[in-house]
Amino acid sequence: MSFLADSLSRVKPSATIAVTQKARELKEAGRDVIGLGAGEPDFDTPDNIKEAAIDAIRRGETKYPPVAGIAPLRKAVAEKFRRENQLDYKPEQVIVGTGGKQILYNAFVATLNPGDEVVIPAPYWVSYPEMVLLNGGTPRFVECPIETGFKLTPEALAAAITERTKWLVFNSPSNPSGAAYSRVELQALTDVLLRHPQVWILTDDMYEHLLYTDEPFATIAEVEPRLCERTLTMNGVSKAYAMTGWRIGYAAGPKRLVDAMVMVQGQQTSGACTIAQWASVEALNGPQDFVAKSRAVFQERRDLVVSMLNQASGLKCPSPEGAFYVYPSCAGAVGKRAPSGKVIETDEDFVSELLETDGVAVVHGSAFGLGPNFRISYATSTEILEDACARIQRFCNRLS
Ligand SMILES: Cc1ncc(COP(=O)(O)O)c(C=O)c1O
């Protein structure tokens, strides 16, 4: 009898965490390494949010929270959805969890039965398929190539849906590609979804505020209110307010789904950290100038990185609409010989040679289900990005 659970044999460790760890180890060993693997803003959490947490500690908000979230935060989330997304959720339809990651996990625990399929457009955030597998579901990947801007088309969505499809996991702006859907593009997808009443939609809007298009952000339940009754709208404070370490995410959806997720959470964590929840109340209700400022900085960095990467021989880097990632194709480098003498056959070879030769840590695209590409997180300073992109250019220009 094996000690570890059989379900573990179906999952992989996170490639993004592995790259970050490798870069850290090389640095500790004295190597000059730039890590562009981690998906978190380099900014500090704004002071007003920190102060709200300190006040909460002083007031003694240090007891177990209500499982679904403290009432002021559920209310702030419902108001946020009304103010920013024109969505009419009641606080009872809101769940707060320990990061968006746990919200997703709760949703899958609460709904997946063996054989249930989950449609996941690729490239995807590394955790989606693993969470589905851990909960006995079957991921059904849909390739969204560079030619469609890494976006899901209505035809590809329709072809992926079967009678066993329980969820579509939808992420815009996307990690890892940065692709963000316009309202018209969303409508084309919601038209397909309306025809398939068995399919629920889990929309991960984590990068909502990091959008660089003229058109404002739109989410599925807003674009097609008839889908509201089978949509879970997920979001969080990690990326918008530089709060990755506070671990607060939230979602709103039909009450029977949210109630089931709350029940799961009640047997799991008993609810998210109260102090971080009070900080999140301030994040959502307090001044929002930080959001606009960080968006402007990220947009400048995106333009810098896209322009420098497109000057590297063999790389093709589309300019993404959102998030803080670029997802260049390295197809032009495949088949070439690296300075070490090794022939690059895959994107994984490309990133490991780049790390060994020029000390830049990025994540290979095949880890996100679509390659040969790689992901760069540009959530780091302009000086570091300039240095990293110059090294990538040097590496690519030396391939023969
Ligand atoms: C697309 C996407 N969804 C969800 C998350 C989870 O965010 P958190 O658990 O920090 O709220 C991340 C974090 O990297 C992400 O990139």
The ligand as an SDF file (V2000), in Angstrom:
LIG
                    3D

 16 16  0  0  0  0  0  0  0  0999 V2000
   -4.2730   33.8950  -13.2240 C   0  0  0  0  0  0  0  0  0  0  0  0
   -4.0940   33.8240  -11.7530 C   0  0  0  0  0  0  0  0  0  0  0  0
   -5.1330   33.4820  -10.9950 N   0  0  0  0  0  0  0  0  0  0  0  0
   -5.0360   33.3940   -9.6610 C   0  0  0  0  0  0  0  0  0  0  0  0
   -3.8450   33.6400   -9.0310 C   0  0  0  0  0  0  0  0  0  0  0  0
   -3.7930   33.4880   -7.5290 C   0  0  0  0  0  0  0  0  0  0  0  0
   -3.6200   34.6560   -6.8730 O   0  0  0  0  0  0  0  0  0  0  0  0
   -3.6820   34.7330   -5.2730 P   0  0  0  0  0  0  0  0  0  0  0  0
   -3.8070   33.3560   -4.7560 O   0  0  0  0  0  0  0  0  0  0  0  0
   -2.4330   35.4210   -4.8720 O   0  0  0  0  0  0  0  0  0  0  0  0
   -4.8990   35.5580   -4.9740 O   0  0  0  0  0  0  0  0  0  0  0  0
   -2.7190   33.9740   -9.7730 C   0  0  0  0  0  0  0  0  0  0  0  0
   -1.4170   34.1830   -9.1170 C   0  0  0  0  0  0  0  0  0  0  0  0
   -0.3740   34.1320   -9.6920 O   0  0  0  0  0  0  0  0  0  0  0  0
   -2.8520   34.0870  -11.1740 C   0  0  0  0  0  0  0  0  0  0  0  0
   -1.8070   34.4150  -11.9370 O   0  0  0  0  0  0  0  0  0  0  0  0
  1  2  1  0
  2  3  1  0
  2 15  2  0
  3  4  2  0
  4  5  1  0
  5  6  1  0
  5 12  2  0
  6  7  1  0
  7  8  1  0
  8  9  2  0
  8 10  1  0
  8 11  1  0
 12 13  1  0
 12 15  1  0
 13 14  2  0
 15 16  1  0
M  END
$$$$
